[in-house]
Amino acid sequence: MNLKFTIFFGIFFLLYGLCNYYIGLRGWQAFNNIPITMRLAWYWTGGVVLLSLSFPLGRFIAQFLPHDLGRIVIFIGSYWLAAMYYLFLILLACDLLRVINRWTGLLPSSLQGSFSIVTLAVMALVFIIMLVGTWNSLHPVIRNYEITISKKSSSLDTMRVVAASDIHLGWIVGIDRLKQMTNIINSLEPDLVLLPGDIVDEGVDLETEQELPEALRSLHPRFGTFAAMGNHEYISGNAEATIGFLNRAGITVLRDQWTEVGDGFYVVGRDDASRHRFNGSERLELSALMADIDKHKLPVILMDHEPFNLDVSEKEGVDLQFSGHTHLGQLFPNNYITRAIYEQDWGYLRKNNFQAIVSCGFGTWGPPIRIGNRPEIVNVLVHFSPTE
């Protein structure tokens, strides 16, 4: 692990510990003020300690447990991560409101309830958020687009492209969700299927989960299924195994590679930008990757997991780019952060002849919940029209 990753994880776990301490302290104060029994406060404190440890330690200890028991530990830790996030935000907002009211006295007395009642109400609100978020994560939508590419040199007038990014197969997203995805994709009768990165997550056993390749093998688009690498293929430590797993499923992985499909278009797959952090080698520059492509002859469709530097794709003559990675923040209000980081963190963008579609993804990372967005499969009807 390099120095940057050490610093990143050090800061992450420091903030994680402080958030859990703050939540535990506020809960202790609330339960300690309830006259029924002080045991509630101790139960709360012990519960927060165990839950806070379940996320960072869960993935480590799960590998030594029976698979189903390991999955339960992972689920508990992942749900706590989301609960912690919203408990912290809401409790902090309540504390700020109390401070402002102490200075200004703006709140009417009817809204100045006891601290214990407010804390319990916050916990109930977070529980509702978790239920809604879980429902959201299990009910994907089909995001439809219709675009025109101003190139054509074959008899192909239209093509249906279906893309699913950020599946995150692993402990959380398993075979049932994967079958749900492949059934939806097949129902759209695509000509081309693209999987632009983060297909697998940490924790998936690529050797024993035999049903996963079989489910992906059920995809049957006319021009094939192509995949690109994402950051989680590298984070999992299974990049090479993932490529073999996808190849066995009949999926072509383009790792800084391109292919000409049916004399009708090019499909280009960039390796993930994070590659150098894990194997020490940088991915190819897009100009070098596309050096032998006749960009004036055929349309160029690019998969690049993270939607950084879209101006480079435009400059190099890419016609249509598919990206993911952002999850649209996954948990509101994180979408404001992704919006600040990326030129396009979700949806459709056109810049001259360059078009890009950024998906918020099909799966989830960490908490199996989505707030403020829904998992999606991108369904694009592409028209090919020669430049006038």
Order of alpha helices (4+ residues) and beta strands (2+ residues): alpha-alpha-alpha-alpha-beta-beta-alpha-beta-alpha-beta-alpha-alpha-beta-beta-beta-alpha-alpha-beta-alpha-beta-alpha-beta-beta-beta
